[in-house]
């Protein structure tokens, strides 16, 4: 996340808004929109490392269940998710952000 943020901060002409997802979690509807725009499923946006997502069966759960879990417990959201006028990317690796700048 820090490396992606550095790329964005160093890119001229970028108006940056950082949303601290643990402080201000996105709604299930916003997450659905982000994943749809990124061309991925909510399960593909799950953070597995350091969470109990696998034990809860979330990787194979339906989209609504995954989105509800993420909205309730934002630590389940893999990051960073970056949204620009050109699209949305889950920026892992951080170079993926270049696709939407």
HELIX and SHEET records of a PDB file:
HELIX    1   1 UNK A    2  UNK A   10  1                                   9    
HELIX    2   2 UNK A   28  UNK A   38  1                                  11    
HELIX    3   3 UNK A   42  UNK A   45  5                                   4    
HELIX    4   4 UNK A   58  UNK A   60  5                                   3    
HELIX    5   5 UNK A   63  UNK A   72  1                                  10    
HELIX    6   6 UNK A   74  UNK A   76  5                                   3    
HELIX    7   7 UNK A   94  UNK A  100  5                                   7    
SHEET    1   A 2 UNK A  81  UNK A  84  0                                        
SHEET    2   A 2 UNK A  87  UNK A  90 -1                                        
END                                                                             
